Amino acid sequence: MIYLDNAATTWPKPDETISAMVDCIKNAGANPGRGGHQMSLAAGRIILETREELAGLFGVSDPLRIVLTGNATEAINLALKGFLKEGDHVITGSMEHNAVARPLNVLRLRRGVDVTEIRCAADGQVDPAEVRKAFRKNTSAVVMIHASNVTGTVMPVEEIGLMARENGAAFIVDTAQTAGLLDIDVNRLHIDMLAFAGHKSLYGPQGTGGLFIREGINLEPLKEGGTGSKSESLDQPDEIPDKFESGTPNTPGIAGLGAGIRYVKSRGLAEIWKHEQGLVTRFLDGLSQMRKIQIYGPDDPSKRVPVVSINVNGQDSSEIAFVLDRVFGIACRSGLHCAPSAHKTIGTLDRGTVRFSFSIFNTCDEVDRTLEALSQTIAELSR
Ligand SMILES: Cc1ncc(COP(=O)(O)O)c(C=O)c1O
């Protein structure tokens, strides 16, 4: 099988991720932070170590400011619903995933939050000048995808982050497609809240993600409950991360995430980026030799994460993905990739796209076999 659906979740995972999870269940399977016994303390240590890995990766000085969640969606919901109040204005872009667009829509309907969506260009790029024009007196946040899961387009977050800072607005970034791939430093990029998925380029398991919250940003929690701290009180603890982490955490998953990040660090972001850029360049070159194919996103591979969306003239995207899977054993994704407004932006709302996305485990040979399979599929379907 050739797995090219890494933008949804990476597969395979490094052996280190799997071993850490098995080891955690076998040897540290107690409830962290809920007991004074040794196994509970060992579980707590695993969680702290993962927070430290994450903090190191994102340039965060205090690991306790990283809140662990079940996925990027939960982290984004916490950031948006915890922060935005009635009467607030928020700026966003048209390439956002539903993880951002849907909570914003709920806030618009239920709290009267005013949302300005900046229309991005046909290659997915946002124009910072348009963002600058959108600020108002009551703009309290800018929320933006770091890179699109439809076109791979990398957004100018440093420039927009500075704009948000200058205008006194919080800068919230969805790094689901970039954490573990691009060099992210929350201070350099002026990020106030950073949401990440643990199960994509950080090579952790599904059920992991989190949110960095800068000191001084006050959020309401999404949930209240047991935290293992201040148990005598009915009030939710005010300390981070306990305030936002009620309930037993996914300790084995978090152990796997820690190991995934260590794997990423051992390979090095630069090496991973070089490898995946090589695959994308090879794939784009091959596609450009084929007739009838429309490629979306930036022409310059260095301006995109390893995500390539295409359409074939006159063909249904799901039919192509179906044949690639059933006949050639190639896993990719078709249709709308949870981002309707992104599809509107690139003109594919009616039929979606066929999306191929790569990880450190893909090879040039897999790219070549996919190009060959695609060309056979197109020939077959055009008959
Ligand atoms: C850009 C983007 N944001 C958010 C998400 C949601 O991530 P999760 O599935 O971890 O909630 C995804 C997942 O595909 C994504 O690509």
The ligand as a Gaussian input file, in Angstrom:
#p B3LYP/6-31G(d) Opt

LIG

0 1
 C       -5.673000      22.838000       8.902000
 C       -6.359000      21.913000       9.849000
 N       -6.889000      22.394000      10.974000
 C       -7.488000      21.601000      11.867000
 C       -7.593000      20.256000      11.650000
 C       -8.274000      19.412000      12.661000
 O       -7.347000      18.567000      13.268000
 P       -7.830000      17.414000      14.271000
 O       -8.357000      16.331000      13.397000
 O       -6.601000      17.034000      15.017000
 O       -8.872000      17.986000      15.119000
 C       -7.053000      19.697000      10.480000
 C       -7.183000      18.260000      10.214000
 O       -7.186000      17.799000       9.107000
 C       -6.417000      20.553000       9.564000
 O       -5.883000      20.080000       8.434000

